[in-house]
Amino acid sequence: MDRGVHVTQHAVERFAERVVACSPAEATAAILSHSKIIRVAAEFGARTVKLASKHRLVLEGLNVVTVLPARIIDPASGR
């Protein structure tokens, strides 16, 4: 595991559900493969990291707490 970056069980489950069906170990490894950018984003105070797949890792500091779908439609604007 990368020093400082923590992936919650919830984030692991959402990754496997929303990005690619895989084992918890594979989901954790896939998320941690972005550790460098997660650290940089957290240093800047960013709340999300957008992946090439358009999914977003949601951060609370160095904790990855969930994974958002590639596209979320805002009910108010329809976008």
OpenMM code with the backbone's topology and positions (N, CA, C; nanometers):
from openmm import Vec3, app, unit

residues = "MET ASP ARG GLY VAL HIS VAL THR GLN HIS ALA VAL GLU ARG PHE ALA GLU ARG VAL VAL ALA CYS SER PRO ALA GLU ALA THR ALA ALA ILE LEU SER HIS SER LYS ILE ILE ARG VAL ALA ALA GLU PHE GLY ALA ARG THR VAL LYS LEU ALA SER LYS HIS ARG LEU VAL LEU GLU GLY LEU ASN VAL VAL THR VAL LEU PRO ALA ARG ILE ILE ASP PRO ALA SER GLY ARG".split()
positions = [
    Vec3(0.0840, -0.1188, 0.0000),
    Vec3(0.0000, 0.0000, 0.0000),
    Vec3(0.0880, 0.1245, 0.0000),
    Vec3(0.0433, 0.2239, -0.0682),
    Vec3(0.1175, 0.3498, -0.0759),
    Vec3(0.1135, 0.4209, 0.0583),
    Vec3(0.2272, 0.4778, 0.0988),
    Vec3(0.2316, 0.5531, 0.2236),
    Vec3(0.1406, 0.6742, 0.2136),
    Vec3(0.0464, 0.6840, 0.3072),
    Vec3(-0.0372, 0.8015, 0.3148),
    Vec3(-0.1704, 0.7904, 0.2445),
    Vec3(-0.1802, 0.7177, 0.1341),
    Vec3(-0.3072, 0.7062, 0.0625),
    Vec3(-0.3828, 0.5863, 0.1182),
    Vec3(-0.5068, 0.6117, 0.1598),
    Vec3(-0.5920, 0.5064, 0.2150),
    Vec3(-0.7162, 0.4937, 0.1275),
    Vec3(-0.7550, 0.3717, 0.0970),
    Vec3(-0.8742, 0.3448, 0.0170),
    Vec3(-0.9762, 0.2776, 0.1076),
    Vec3(-1.0935, 0.3388, 0.1215),
    Vec3(-1.1971, 0.2805, 0.2067),
    Vec3(-1.2617, 0.1599, 0.1391),
    Vec3(-1.3232, 0.0765, 0.2204),
    Vec3(-1.3958, -0.0394, 0.1681),
    Vec3(-1.5078, 0.0067, 0.0748),
    Vec3(-1.5734, 0.1161, 0.1104),
    Vec3(-1.6803, 0.1707, 0.0265),
    Vec3(-1.6267, 0.2060, -0.1131),
    Vec3(-1.5106, 0.2699, -0.1189),
    Vec3(-1.4512, 0.3062, -0.2477),
    Vec3(-1.4165, 0.1817, -0.3287),
    Vec3(-1.3675, 0.0797, -0.2626),
    Vec3(-1.3349, -0.0459, -0.3299),
    Vec3(-1.4610, -0.1063, -0.3917),
    Vec3(-1.5685, -0.1084, -0.3142),
    Vec3(-1.6949, -0.1642, -0.3631),
    Vec3(-1.7505, -0.0825, -0.4804),
    Vec3(-1.7455, 0.0513, -0.4700),
    Vec3(-1.7966, 0.1355, -0.5782),
    Vec3(-1.7113, 0.1211, -0.7039),
    Vec3(-1.5787, 0.1050, -0.6889),
    Vec3(-1.4923, 0.0860, -0.8051),
    Vec3(-1.5326, -0.0414, -0.8792),
    Vec3(-1.5488, -0.1500, -0.8043),
    Vec3(-1.5853, -0.2781, -0.8650),
    Vec3(-1.7245, -0.2725, -0.9280),
    Vec3(-1.8116, -0.1918, -0.8713),
    Vec3(-1.9477, -0.1784, -0.9225),
    Vec3(-1.9544, -0.0867, -1.0442),
    Vec3(-1.8806, 0.0243, -1.0408),
    Vec3(-1.8972, 0.1301, -1.1400),
    Vec3(-1.7894, 0.1363, -1.2479),
    Vec3(-1.6716, 0.0883, -1.2188),
    Vec3(-1.5613, 0.1000, -1.3160),
    Vec3(-1.5402, -0.0328, -1.3877),
    Vec3(-1.5039, -0.1347, -1.3141),
    Vec3(-1.4826, -0.2671, -1.3738),
    Vec3(-1.5051, -0.3722, -1.2658),
    Vec3(-1.5780, -0.4762, -1.3001),
    Vec3(-1.6013, -0.5848, -1.2050),
    Vec3(-1.4677, -0.6540, -1.1767),
    Vec3(-1.4313, -0.6564, -1.0494),
    Vec3(-1.3033, -0.7157, -1.0112),
    Vec3(-1.3060, -0.7485, -0.8629),
    Vec3(-1.2008, -0.8142, -0.8170),
    Vec3(-1.1899, -0.8489, -0.6754),
    Vec3(-1.1558, -0.7230, -0.5954),
    Vec3(-1.1797, -0.7267, -0.4652),
    Vec3(-1.1407, -0.6125, -0.3812),
    Vec3(-0.9913, -0.5794, -0.3905),
    Vec3(-0.9085, -0.6808, -0.3970),
    Vec3(-0.7632, -0.6568, -0.4073),
    Vec3(-0.7296, -0.5870, -0.5385),
    Vec3(-0.7943, -0.6290, -0.6468),
    Vec3(-0.7697, -0.5659, -0.7767),
    Vec3(-0.8207, -0.4223, -0.7787),
    Vec3(-0.9355, -0.3980, -0.7175),
    Vec3(-0.9906, -0.2622, -0.7125),
    Vec3(-0.8984, -0.1711, -0.6320),
    Vec3(-0.8515, -0.2209, -0.5181),
    Vec3(-0.7600, -0.1420, -0.4347),
    Vec3(-0.6323, -0.1103, -0.5116),
    Vec3(-0.5767, -0.2097, -0.5777),
    Vec3(-0.4538, -0.1886, -0.6553),
    Vec3(-0.4771, -0.0882, -0.7677),
    Vec3(-0.5917, -0.0978, -0.8340),
    Vec3(-0.6217, -0.0052, -0.9438),
    Vec3(-0.6319, 0.1376, -0.8920),
    Vec3(-0.6983, 0.1556, -0.7789),
    Vec3(-0.7104, 0.2900, -0.7210),
    Vec3(-0.5731, 0.3404, -0.6783),
    Vec3(-0.4969, 0.2551, -0.6119),
    Vec3(-0.3648, 0.2967, -0.5635),
    Vec3(-0.2662, 0.3230, -0.6770),
    Vec3(-0.2963, 0.2737, -0.7970),
    Vec3(-0.2081, 0.3039, -0.9095),
    Vec3(-0.2105, 0.4533, -0.9414),
    Vec3(-0.3071, 0.5247, -0.8845),
    Vec3(-0.3189, 0.6700, -0.9026),
    Vec3(-0.2688, 0.7474, -0.7795),
    Vec3(-0.1916, 0.6801, -0.6944),
    Vec3(-0.1463, 0.7404, -0.5686),
    Vec3(-0.0741, 0.8732, -0.5864),
    Vec3(0.0110, 0.8808, -0.6872),
    Vec3(0.0879, 1.0043, -0.7063),
    Vec3(-0.0051, 1.1227, -0.7300),
    Vec3(-0.1017, 1.1078, -0.8196),
    Vec3(-0.1931, 1.2186, -0.8476),
    Vec3(-0.2879, 1.2425, -0.7302),
    Vec3(-0.3227, 1.1373, -0.6577),
    Vec3(-0.4069, 1.1541, -0.5385),
    Vec3(-0.3342, 1.2419, -0.4370),
    Vec3(-0.2055, 1.2140, -0.4149),
    Vec3(-0.1272, 1.2955, -0.3205),
    Vec3(-0.1198, 1.4406, -0.3654),
    Vec3(-0.0923, 1.4635, -0.4928),
    Vec3(-0.0826, 1.6003, -0.5447),
    Vec3(-0.2174, 1.6710, -0.5322),
    Vec3(-0.3246, 1.6026, -0.5697),
    Vec3(-0.4584, 1.6620, -0.5606),
    Vec3(-0.4916, 1.6977, -0.4157),
    Vec3(-0.4603, 1.6089, -0.3234),
    Vec3(-0.4879, 1.6348, -0.1818),
    Vec3(-0.4080, 1.7544, -0.1308),
    Vec3(-0.2840, 1.7678, -0.1758),
    Vec3(-0.2020, 1.8828, -0.1357),
    Vec3(-0.2650, 2.0145, -0.1805),
    Vec3(-0.3306, 2.0119, -0.2961),
    Vec3(-0.3981, 2.1310, -0.3483),
    Vec3(-0.5364, 2.1500, -0.2877),
    Vec3(-0.5819, 2.0538, -0.2103),
    Vec3(-0.7142, 2.0624, -0.1498),
    Vec3(-0.8263, 2.0166, -0.2415),
    Vec3(-0.7903, 1.9475, -0.3503),
    Vec3(-0.8924, 1.8977, -0.4430),
    Vec3(-0.9762, 1.7905, -0.3747),
    Vec3(-1.1026, 1.7837, -0.4131),
    Vec3(-1.1940, 1.6851, -0.3568),
    Vec3(-1.2124, 1.5637, -0.4479),
    Vec3(-1.1732, 1.5753, -0.5748),
    Vec3(-1.1877, 1.4626, -0.6671),
    Vec3(-1.0662, 1.4505, -0.7579),
    Vec3(-1.0477, 1.3304, -0.8078),
    Vec3(-0.9487, 1.3016, -0.9116),
    Vec3(-1.0258, 1.2357, -1.0249),
    Vec3(-1.0202, 1.2936, -1.1432),
    Vec3(-1.0904, 1.2383, -1.2589),
    Vec3(-0.9999, 1.1390, -1.3307),
    Vec3(-1.0506, 1.0188, -1.3502),
    Vec3(-0.9757, 0.9148, -1.4190),
    Vec3(-0.9968, 0.9253, -1.5698),
    Vec3(-0.9124, 0.8589, -1.6462),
    Vec3(-0.9250, 0.8585, -1.7922),
    Vec3(-1.0608, 0.8038, -1.8351),
    Vec3(-1.1187, 0.7174, -1.7541),
    Vec3(-1.2491, 0.6581, -1.7844),
    Vec3(-1.3649, 0.7540, -1.7574),
    Vec3(-1.3328, 0.8726, -1.7050),
    Vec3(-1.4288, 0.9773, -1.6664),
    Vec3(-1.4911, 0.9538, -1.5286),
    Vec3(-1.4593, 0.8416, -1.4646),
    Vec3(-1.5029, 0.8191, -1.3273),
    Vec3(-1.4229, 0.9130, -1.2379),
    Vec3(-1.4755, 0.9414, -1.1197),
    Vec3(-1.4057, 1.0302, -1.0271),
    Vec3(-1.3827, 0.9601, -0.8937),
    Vec3(-1.2595, 0.9714, -0.8442),
    Vec3(-1.2277, 0.9274, -0.7084),
    Vec3(-1.2574, 1.0447, -0.6172),
    Vec3(-1.3378, 1.0232, -0.5150),
    Vec3(-1.3711, 1.1304, -0.4216),
    Vec3(-1.2773, 1.1196, -0.3021),
    Vec3(-1.2150, 1.2327, -0.2705),
    Vec3(-1.1131, 1.2364, -0.1656),
    Vec3(-1.1604, 1.3117, -0.0425),
    Vec3(-1.1144, 1.2656, 0.0709),
    Vec3(-1.1170, 1.3416, 0.1965),
    Vec3(-0.9722, 1.3363, 0.2427),
    Vec3(-0.8984, 1.4392, 0.2061),
    Vec3(-0.7543, 1.4371, 0.2306),
    Vec3(-0.6918, 1.3283, 0.1461),
    Vec3(-0.6159, 1.2400, 0.2110),
    Vec3(-0.5520, 1.1294, 0.1398),
    Vec3(-0.6359, 1.0019, 0.1421),
    Vec3(-0.7620, 1.0152, 0.1828),
    Vec3(-0.8532, 0.9013, 0.1844),
    Vec3(-0.9406, 0.9026, 0.0603),
    Vec3(-0.9420, 0.7914, -0.0126),
    Vec3(-1.0343, 0.7760, -0.1255),
    Vec3(-1.1599, 0.7151, -0.0648),
    Vec3(-1.2698, 0.7930, -0.0639),
    Vec3(-1.3895, 0.7505, 0.0085),
    Vec3(-1.4985, 0.6917, -0.0797),
    Vec3(-1.4995, 0.7249, -0.2086),
    Vec3(-1.5955, 0.6644, -0.3004),
    Vec3(-1.5495, 0.6869, -0.4433),
    Vec3(-1.6191, 0.6230, -0.5343),
    Vec3(-1.5934, 0.6379, -0.6772),
    Vec3(-1.7262, 0.6744, -0.7421),
    Vec3(-1.7279, 0.7869, -0.8131),
    Vec3(-1.8500, 0.8326, -0.8788),
    Vec3(-1.8583, 0.7767, -1.0203),
    Vec3(-1.9798, 0.7586, -1.0700),
    Vec3(-1.9963, 0.7106, -1.2078),
    Vec3(-1.9329, 0.8061, -1.3082),
    Vec3(-1.9132, 0.7570, -1.4285),
    Vec3(-1.8495, 0.8374, -1.5328),
    Vec3(-1.9305, 0.9621, -1.5649),
    Vec3(-2.0614, 0.9535, -1.5543),
    Vec3(-2.1439, 1.0700, -1.5838),
    Vec3(-2.2567, 1.0779, -1.4816),
    Vec3(-2.2638, 1.1907, -1.4165),
    Vec3(-2.3737, 1.2161, -1.3243),
    Vec3(-2.4556, 1.3291, -1.3837),
    Vec3(-2.5841, 1.3062, -1.3972),
    Vec3(-2.6726, 1.4089, -1.4531),
    Vec3(-2.7325, 1.4882, -1.3379),
    Vec3(-2.7155, 1.6187, -1.3438),
    Vec3(-2.7727, 1.7085, -1.2440),
    Vec3(-2.9220, 1.7193, -1.2718),
    Vec3(-3.0060, 1.6768, -1.1787),
    Vec3(-3.1505, 1.6797, -1.2030),
    Vec3(-3.2033, 1.8209, -1.2298),
    Vec3(-3.1414, 1.9188, -1.1693),
    Vec3(-3.1886, 2.0582, -1.1871),
    Vec3(-3.1626, 2.1111, -1.3281),
    Vec3(-3.0455, 2.0796, -1.3823),
    Vec3(-3.0113, 2.1333, -1.5142),
    Vec3(-3.0266, 2.0320, -1.6260),
    Vec3(-3.0339, 1.9036, -1.5910),
    Vec3(-3.0425, 1.8008, -1.6937),
    Vec3(-2.9092, 1.7745, -1.7627),
    Vec3(-2.8028, 1.8273, -1.7069),
    Vec3(-2.6683, 1.8099, -1.7659),
    Vec3(-2.5850, 1.7174, -1.6832),
] * unit.nanometer
topology = app.Topology()
chain = topology.addChain("A")
for resn in residues:
    res = topology.addResidue(resn, chain)
    for name in ("N", "CA", "C"):
        topology.addAtom(name, app.Element.getBySymbol(name[0]), res)
